[in-house]
């Protein structure tokens, strides 16, 4: 099908050529939905990284790579007669119109918060309709339905909690969650002490602690993934400062004691605070 923008036609033609059974690329011909999925996740993260770095040139490239993933899936699905790129575009267009009745219909929505609630209401209705149509075992319906199991753990925990909160299953404020975190820490300490008798309990209790921490982040309106990324960057920055300080003495971390590295870590913290106030 010819599109209004020739670049789309060119991209689809390139993908078809790469998958051609006779003249295509051997690697591209061997791929399946399952083998491409990890690359899609990687490309999505690279888009997010370009945004965090405010690198618009990189963002353009990464969005192109992400678009190529969609085209790849569309080509494979087209070959098996399942769906096409046009079908994907049509489906998402229909969905956006359906979920924005205040733009494409007569509904009036006054704020972004109200729009978020309306969006979730519409999605919940769609999930219910889909579950009834599929006549499954009930696992595809309910407040928690549709939260992908493929999401990173922190993100999925956040979404599950938000879904439960919308039907009233939530704390009213943050302080009780701090008490819950203290409770989970105590239970983790017990599990660690009894690890020889119940080795799986440590993982379970640590998971409960992380889940409670995500709940606290949600109540404080902090994105847990973003918070952890900042912590990762801070750790990396300070550990590199340790390496640099030791290198200036002709040493590497393996040559230093923990006490020495801890002192250098604290010095890096002080230096960061000093730089932030300059």
C-alpha positions in Angstrom: 0.0 0.0 0.0 1.2 3.5 -0.8 1.4 5.9 2.0 1.3 9.7 2.2 4.9 9.8 3.3 7.4 8.0 0.9 9.9 7.4 3.7 7.4 4.9 5.2 7.1 3.0 1.9 10.9 3.0 1.6 11.4 1.6 5.1 8.8 -1.1 4.5 10.4 -2.0 1.2 13.8 -2.3 2.9 12.4 -4.6 5.6 10.7 -6.8 2.9 14.1 -7.0 1.1 15.9 -8.0 4.2 13.4 -10.8 4.8 13.3 -12.0 1.2 13.7 -15.8 1.3 16.2 -15.9 -1.6 18.1 -12.6 -1.6 17.6 -11.3 1.9 19.9 -11.1 4.9 20.5 -14.5 6.5 20.3 -13.0 10.0 17.1 -11.1 9.4 15.4 -14.1 7.7 16.2 -16.3 10.8 14.5 -13.9 13.3 11.1 -14.5 15.0 8.9 -12.5 17.3 10.6 -14.1 20.3 14.2 -13.4 19.1 13.4 -9.8 18.2 11.6 -8.9 21.5 14.8 -8.4 23.5 16.1 -5.9 20.9 12.8 -4.0 21.1 13.2 -3.6 24.9 16.8 -2.5 24.4 15.8 0.1 21.8 13.1 1.5 24.1 15.7 1.9 26.9 18.0 3.7 24.5 15.2 6.1 23.5 14.8 6.8 27.2 18.5 7.4 27.7 18.7 9.9 24.8 15.8 11.8 26.4 17.5 11.8 29.8 20.7 13.1 28.2 18.6 15.7 26.3 20.4 14.5 23.1 17.9 15.2 20.4 20.2 14.0 17.6 20.6 10.6 19.4 16.8 10.6 20.1 16.0 10.9 16.4 18.3 7.9 15.7 17.0 5.8 18.5 13.3 6.5 17.6 14.2 5.3 14.1 15.6 2.1 15.5 12.5 1.7 17.6 10.3 2.3 14.5 12.3 -0.3 12.7 11.4 -2.8 15.4 7.7 -2.2 14.6 8.3 -2.6 10.9 10.2 -5.9 11.6 7.2 -7.3 13.5 4.8 -6.1 10.8 6.8 -7.8 8.1 7.0 -11.1 9.9 3.3 -11.0 10.7 2.5 -10.1 7.1 4.4 -13.1 5.9 2.2 -15.4 8.0 -1.0 -13.6 7.0 -1.6 -12.3 10.5 -1.5 -8.5 10.1 0.3 -5.7 8.3 1.9 -2.3 9.2 -1.2 -0.6 8.0 -3.3 -2.8 10.3 -1.1 -1.8 13.3 -1.4 1.9 12.4 -5.2 1.6 11.9 -5.6 -0.2 15.3 -3.7 2.3 17.3 -5.4 5.2 15.5 -8.8 3.7 16.4 -7.6 3.2 20.0 -6.4 6.8 20.4 -9.7 8.2 19.1 -11.7 5.9 21.4 -9.6 6.9 24.4 -9.8 10.6 23.8 -13.5 11.4 23.6 -12.8 14.9 24.8 -10.8 15.6 21.7 -12.7 13.5 19.1 -16.1 13.5 20.7 -18.5 15.5 22.9 -17.0 14.6 26.3 -15.6 17.5 28.3 -12.5 16.9 30.5 -11.1 19.8 32.5 -7.6 18.5 33.6 -4.9 16.0 32.9 -5.7 14.3 36.1 -9.3 13.9 35.0 -8.1 12.6 31.7 -5.9 10.0 33.4 -8.9 8.7 35.3 -11.1 8.7 32.2 -8.3 6.9 30.3 -8.1 4.2 32.9 -11.9 3.8 33.0 -12.0 3.3 29.2 -9.1 0.8 29.4 -10.9 -1.1 32.1 -14.0 -1.3 30.0 -12.0 -2.5 27.0 -10.4 -5.2 29.2 -13.8 -6.4 30.4 -15.2 -6.5 26.9 -12.1 -8.4 25.7 -12.3 -10.9 28.6 -15.9 -11.6 27.9 -15.2 -12.1 24.2 -12.4 -14.5 25.0 -14.5 -16.3 27.6 -11.4 -17.3 29.5 -10.8 -18.3 33.1 -11.1 -14.8 34.5 -7.4 -14.0 34.7 -7.8 -11.5 31.9 -10.3 -9.4 33.8 -10.3 -7.4 37.0 -8.4 -4.3 38.2 -5.0 -5.8 37.7 -5.6 -7.2 34.2 -3.3 -6.1 31.4 -0.3 -5.2 33.5 2.4 -6.8 31.4 4.5 -9.5 33.2 7.4 -8.5 30.9 7.8 -5.0 32.6 10.8 -4.4 34.9 10.0 -5.5 38.4 9.9 -2.0 39.9 7.7 -0.6 37.1 5.3 -3.5 37.3 5.0 -3.2 41.1 4.2 0.5 40.6 1.5 -0.2 38.0 -0.1 -3.0 40.1 -0.2 -0.8 43.2 -1.7 2.1 41.1 -4.4 -0.2 39.7 -5.3 -1.5 43.2 -5.4 2.1 44.6 -8.0 3.1 42.0 -10.5 0.7 43.6 -9.6 1.8 47.1 -7.0 -0.8 48.1 -4.3 1.7 49.3 -3.0 3.6 52.3 -4.2 7.1 52.6 -0.8 8.6 53.3 2.9 7.7 53.4 3.7 7.3 57.1 2.0 3.9 57.5 4.2 2.6 54.5 7.3 3.6 56.4 6.0 1.4 59.3 5.4 -1.4 56.8 9.0 -1.0 55.5 10.3 -1.4 59.0 8.1 -4.5 59.4 9.4 -6.0 56.2 13.0 -5.3 57.3 12.4 -7.1 60.6 10.9 -10.1 58.7 13.9 -10.1 56.3 16.3 -10.1 59.3 14.5 -13.2 60.7 14.6 -14.9 57.3 18.4 -14.2 57.1 18.9 -15.7 60.5 17.0 -18.8 59.5 18.4 -19.0 56.0 19.9 -22.5 56.5 16.5 -23.9 57.3 14.5 -21.9 54.7 16.7 -20.5 52.0 13.9 -19.3 49.8 12.4 -17.1 52.5 15.2 -14.5 52.1 14.2 -13.9 48.4 10.5 -13.7 49.3 11.0 -11.2 52.2 13.4 -9.1 50.2 10.8 -9.0 47.4 8.2 -7.8 50.0 10.6 -5.1 51.2 11.2 -3.8 47.6 7.5 -3.9 46.9 6.9 -1.7 50.0 9.6 0.7 48.9 7.9 1.1 45.5 4.7 1.8 47.3 6.4 4.5 49.3 7.8 6.0 46.1 4.3 6.0 44.6 2.9 7.9 47.5 5.8 10.4 47.4 5.2 10.8 43.7 8.7 9.6 42.9 9.3 7.2 40.0 11.2 4.2 41.5 12.9 3.4 38.3 14.2 6.9 37.9 15.2 7.0 41.6 17.2 3.8 41.2 18.8 5.1 38.0 20.0 8.2 39.9 21.3 6.0 42.7 23.2 3.9 40.1 24.7 7.0 38.6 25.7 8.3 42.0 27.3 5.0 42.9 29.2 4.8 39.6 30.4 8.4 39.9 31.7 7.9 43.5 33.3 4.6 42.8 35.1 6.1 39.8 36.4 8.8 42.1 37.8 6.0 44.3 39.5 4.5 41.3 40.9 7.9 40.2 42.3 8.7 43.7 44.0 5.3 43.9 45.3 5.6 40.4 47.0 8.9 41.3 48.9 6.8 43.9 49.8 4.1 41.4 47.3 1.7 42.9 44.1 -0.1 42.0 41.1 -1.0 44.2 42.4 -4.5 44.8 45.5 -2.9 46.5 43.4 -0.9 48.9 41.6 -1.9 52.1 37.9 -1.4 52.6 38.6 1.3 55.2 40.7 3.2 52.6 38.1 2.9 49.9 35.4 3.9 52.4 37.3 7.1 53.3 37.7 7.9 49.6 34.0 7.4 49.1 33.2 9.8 51.9 35.7 12.3 50.4 33.8 12.0 47.0 30.5 12.7 48.8 32.0 15.9 50.4 33.4 17.0 47.0 30.0 16.5 45.4 28.3 18.6 48.0 31.0 21.3 47.7 30.6 21.4 43.9 26.8 21.6 44.1 27.1 24.7 46.3 29.6 26.5 44.1 
